[in-house]
Amino acid sequence: MVKRIKKALFFIKTWGFHTFVMECIDRIADHYYETYFNIETTGYITTEQLKSENLDWGGYGAVYYRYMINTLSKLQVDIPSSTLLDYGSGKGRALAYAASCNYKKIIGVENSKPLMEKARENIKKMKHRRTNDIVFEECDAQNYKIPSSVNIIYMYKPFQGLTLERVIDNIHLSFNESPRKIFIIFWNDDEFEKIISNHDWITQTHHSQPHLHHSHGIYETQF
Ligand SMILES: C[S@@+](CC[C@H](N)C(=O)[O-])C[C@H]1O[C@@H](n2cnc3c(N)ncnc32)[C@H](O)[C@@H]1O
């Protein structure tokens, strides 16, 4: 208990009282949704623990539910006819939330076997699931060919650098092969911005920073 109080005081001293209160709200909300869905997606796992040699790989940590829900609610899409792809789906938090919303199809792409297994287990036992068509693709995102049904791409800090460049090329290819409106959500978007700055097939339509360390952009293909 004393350890926890010390940790809280250190946090307040470093980041301020307002950030501390917001952090508490986010964690309480996370706890609520984890219990509601009956899943376990918390914790941080470093790239070393994941035994990855890919320098573009940023490790595992799940997005706060509140931010994910808020961001997805901004998309002007017909959910029951939409396919959502989560690049770097980890333990399946975004997949589980999407599965409770009745998307037509949900695809999780993940490079780590143990994380993919955890995601499968979470989806299997989750409560309040409305989507049945959930596909798990265990592969490097760079090698994944995006199906033409995908119209929402979700990326919570999955990778950067050359890997991100190749994935953006894959999205472009999928768009050229089957021109359609694709919504892309990227956390933290400055990485994404740098790469797409001279691409004219995609535009940022929204930017927000709900947390000191997390900002996101919503992008749409020009269709
Ligand atoms: C920050 S976590 C995001 C987890 C989840 N999308 C969420 O929002 O809760 C990033 C995930 O991307 C995965 N990842 C990193 N590089 C990858 C790659 N090249 N291909 C597939 N997955 C990758 C990591 O293993 C990790 O699980």
The ligand as an SDF file (V2000), in Angstrom:
LIG
                    3D

 27 29  0  0  0  0  0  0  0  0999 V2000
    1.2800   -1.6250  -29.1760 C   0  0  0  0  0  0  0  0  0  0  0  0
    0.7380   -3.2480  -29.5500 S   0  0  0  0  0  0  0  0  0  0  0  0
   -0.9500   -2.9650  -30.0810 C   0  0  0  0  0  0  0  0  0  0  0  0
   -1.9310   -4.0280  -29.6200 C   0  0  0  0  0  0  0  0  0  0  0  0
   -3.3810   -3.9030  -30.0770 C   0  0  0  0  0  0  0  0  0  0  0  0
   -3.5180   -3.5180  -31.4600 N   0  0  0  0  0  0  0  0  0  0  0  0
   -4.1730   -2.9190  -29.2080 C   0  0  0  0  0  0  0  0  0  0  0  0
   -4.5430   -1.8640  -29.7150 O   0  0  0  0  0  0  0  0  0  0  0  0
   -4.4450   -3.2230  -28.0540 O   0  0  0  0  0  0  0  0  0  0  0  0
    1.6060   -3.5200  -31.0900 C   0  0  0  0  0  0  0  0  0  0  0  0
    1.5740   -4.9670  -31.5910 C   0  0  0  0  0  0  0  0  0  0  0  0
    2.1330   -5.0060  -32.9000 O   0  0  0  0  0  0  0  0  0  0  0  0
    2.8240   -6.2410  -33.0710 C   0  0  0  0  0  0  0  0  0  0  0  0
    3.7670   -6.1190  -34.1950 N   0  0  0  0  0  0  0  0  0  0  0  0
    4.9080   -5.3840  -34.2320 C   0  0  0  0  0  0  0  0  0  0  0  0
    5.5160   -5.4950  -35.4270 N   0  0  0  0  0  0  0  0  0  0  0  0
    4.7430   -6.3410  -36.1790 C   0  0  0  0  0  0  0  0  0  0  0  0
    4.8400   -6.8350  -37.5100 C   0  0  0  0  0  0  0  0  0  0  0  0
    5.8520   -6.4960  -38.3130 N   0  0  0  0  0  0  0  0  0  0  0  0
    3.8700   -7.6440  -37.9570 N   0  0  0  0  0  0  0  0  0  0  0  0
    2.8250   -7.9970  -37.1540 C   0  0  0  0  0  0  0  0  0  0  0  0
    2.6850   -7.5500  -35.8850 N   0  0  0  0  0  0  0  0  0  0  0  0
    3.6210   -6.7360  -35.3970 C   0  0  0  0  0  0  0  0  0  0  0  0
    3.4710   -6.4590  -31.6920 C   0  0  0  0  0  0  0  0  0  0  0  0
    3.8200   -7.8050  -31.4630 O   0  0  0  0  0  0  0  0  0  0  0  0
    2.3720   -5.9450  -30.7470 C   0  0  0  0  0  0  0  0  0  0  0  0
    1.5400   -6.9930  -30.3540 O   0  0  0  0  0  0  0  0  0  0  0  0
  1  2  1  0
  2  3  1  0
  2 10  1  0
  3  4  1  0
  4  5  1  0
  5  6  1  0
  5  7  1  0
  7  8  2  0
  7  9  1  0
 10 11  1  0
 11 12  1  0
 11 26  1  0
 12 13  1  0
 13 14  1  0
 13 24  1  0
 14 15  1  0
 14 23  1  0
 15 16  2  0
 16 17  1  0
 17 18  1  0
 17 23  2  0
 18 19  1  0
 18 20  2  0
 20 21  1  0
 21 22  2  0
 22 23  1  0
 24 25  1  0
 24 26  1  0
 26 27  1  0
M  CHG  2   2   1   9  -1
M  END
$$$$
